[in-house]
Amino acid sequence: MNINEINDLNELISTIQGLESKLNYNFKDKQVLLKALSHSSFSNELKSKSIKAECNERLEFFGDSILSLTVSEYLYTNYPDLPEGELSKVRAGTVCERALSKFAREIELGKYMLLGHGEEITNGRERSSILADAFEALLAAMYIDGGIEPVKAFVLPFAINEIQQILVRGNTKDYKSMLQQFVQQEHGDVLEYKLVKESGPAHDRVFETEAYLNNNVIGKGIGKSKRESEQNAAKEALLLFGQA
């Protein structure tokens, strides 16, 4: 995307400067930052006006790997006694959509994004999936522009705080797997999970799930994602059976 082809150049420059101050990083190549902020709905609208434009999807793909490597290196170095399975679970909780959208909101990333009209009027700036994807794209843009050190300086404070919270909460246990193994001791038992309620605004959904064993409720769980609510339902079921 060429910023000279955009009508309101001053507004775009202001957008860049505002975000750079939050990142504590000044991009040498401003266009790579603009690309990271460009949702597909925005680039598609520009293309319809015969303006060359790229969205942030390829940067998001790259940023996902950069983030995973950065968090993996930190966990490997700083938690030498944590086994591989636990390391994987902590990393998964740190780089999931819920965590990334939270990081994005802390820097008000939605405020700086370039969205198409449709996403703008449907509150796209607050949508967790859009924010999480843009956060990964932003990391890739920083890496391309300045290498891995600026990325680490920016993202590790967020990641470290999330890692510590995960470890304090004890969310590294896979309660669903534990419950499945317990249930399988009796042949023929059927374990399933049913989503019974979904509430809250689009950017802050709350899910309620029930765990059933042979059509009997054995646990209930609430979470910010279906997976989290299922894990909490499984944990309650394990407590019922004295296994947690």
Residue pairs with C-beta under 8 A, 6 or more apart in sequence:
1 31
1 34
1 35
1 38
1 43
1 46
1 51
1 52
1 53
1 54
2 31
2 52
3 9
3 12
3 30
3 31
3 34
5 46
5 51
5 52
6 12
6 46
6 51
12 34
15 37
15 112
15 114
16 27
16 30
16 33
16 34
18 111
18 112
19 33
19 37
19 107
19 109
19 112
20 26
20 27
20 33
22 107
22 108
23 107
23 138
23 142
23 154
24 153
24 154
25 142
25 146
25 150
25 153
25 154
27 33
27 141
27 142
27 145
27 146
28 145
28 146
29 144
29 145
32 59
32 141
32 144
32 145
33 138
33 141
33 145
34 114
35 54
35 55
35 56
35 59
35 137
35 141
36 56
36 59
36 134
36 137
36 138
36 140
36 141
37 56
37 112
37 113
37 114
37 134
37 137
37 138
38 53
38 54
38 55
38 56
38 113
38 114
39 55
39 56
39 113
39 114
39 115
39 116
39 119
39 124
39 130
39 134
40 55
40 56
40 57
40 116
41 115
41 116
41 117
41 118
41 119
41 124
42 53
42 55
42 114
42 115
42 116
42 119
43 53
43 54
43 55
44 53
44 55
44 116
45 116
45 117
46 52
46 53
47 53
56 133
56 134
56 137
57 133
57 137
59 136
59 137
59 138
59 140
59 141
60 133
60 134
60 136
60 137
60 140
61 140
62 140
62 143
62 144
63 135
63 136
63 137
63 138
63 139
63 140
63 141
63 143
64 95
64 136
66 136
66 139
66 140
66 143
66 148
66 151
67 95
67 100
67 136
67 139
67 155
68 91
68 95
70 148
70 151
70 152
70 155
70 156
70 159
71 91
71 94
71 95
71 159
71 163
72 87
72 91
74 156
74 159
74 160
74 163
75 82
75 87
75 90
75 91
75 163
76 87
79 87
79 90
82 90
86 172
89 171
89 172
89 173
89 174
90 163
90 166
90 167
90 172
93 99
93 162
93 166
93 171
93 172
94 159
94 162
94 163
94 166
96 225
97 128
97 129
97 132
97 225
98 128
98 224
98 225
98 228
99 162
100 131
100 132
100 135
100 136
101 128
101 129
101 131
101 132
101 135
101 203
102 162
103 135
103 155
103 158
103 162
104 110
104 131
104 132
104 134
104 135
105 131
106 158
109 131
109 134
109 135
109 138
110 124
110 125
110 126
110 130
110 131
110 134
111 125
113 124
113 125
113 130
113 134
115 124
115 125
115 130
118 124
119 125
119 127
119 130
123 202
123 203
124 130
125 131
126 201
126 202
126 203
127 202
127 203
128 203
139 151
139 154
139 155
142 150
142 151
142 154
143 150
143 151
166 172
171 231
173 235
174 231
175 231
175 232
175 234
175 235
175 238
175 244
176 230
176 231
176 234
178 234
178 238
178 243
178 244
179 191
179 211
179 234
179 237
179 238
179 243
180 191
182 238
182 241
182 243
183 189
183 191
183 213
189 213
189 214
190 212
190 213
190 214
190 215
191 211
191 212
191 213
192 211
192 212
193 209
193 210
193 211
193 212
193 230
193 233
193 234
194 209
194 210
194 212
195 207
195 208
195 209
195 226
195 229
196 208
196 209
196 210
197 207
197 208
198 205
198 206
198 207
198 208
199 205
199 206
199 208
200 206
204 224
205 224
205 225
206 222
206 223
206 224
207 222
207 223
207 224
207 225
207 226
207 228
207 229
208 220
208 221
208 222
208 229
209 220
209 221
209 222
209 223
209 226
209 229
209 230
209 232
209 233
210 217
210 219
210 220
210 221
210 233
211 217
211 218
211 219
211 220
211 221
211 230
211 233
211 234
211 236
211 237
212 218
213 237
218 236
218 237
218 240
218 241
219 232
219 233
219 234
219 235
219 236
219 237
219 238
219 239
219 240
220 232
220 233
220 236
221 228
221 229
221 230
221 231
221 232
221 233
221 234
221 235
221 236
222 229
222 232
223 229
223 230
223 231
223 232
235 244
238 244
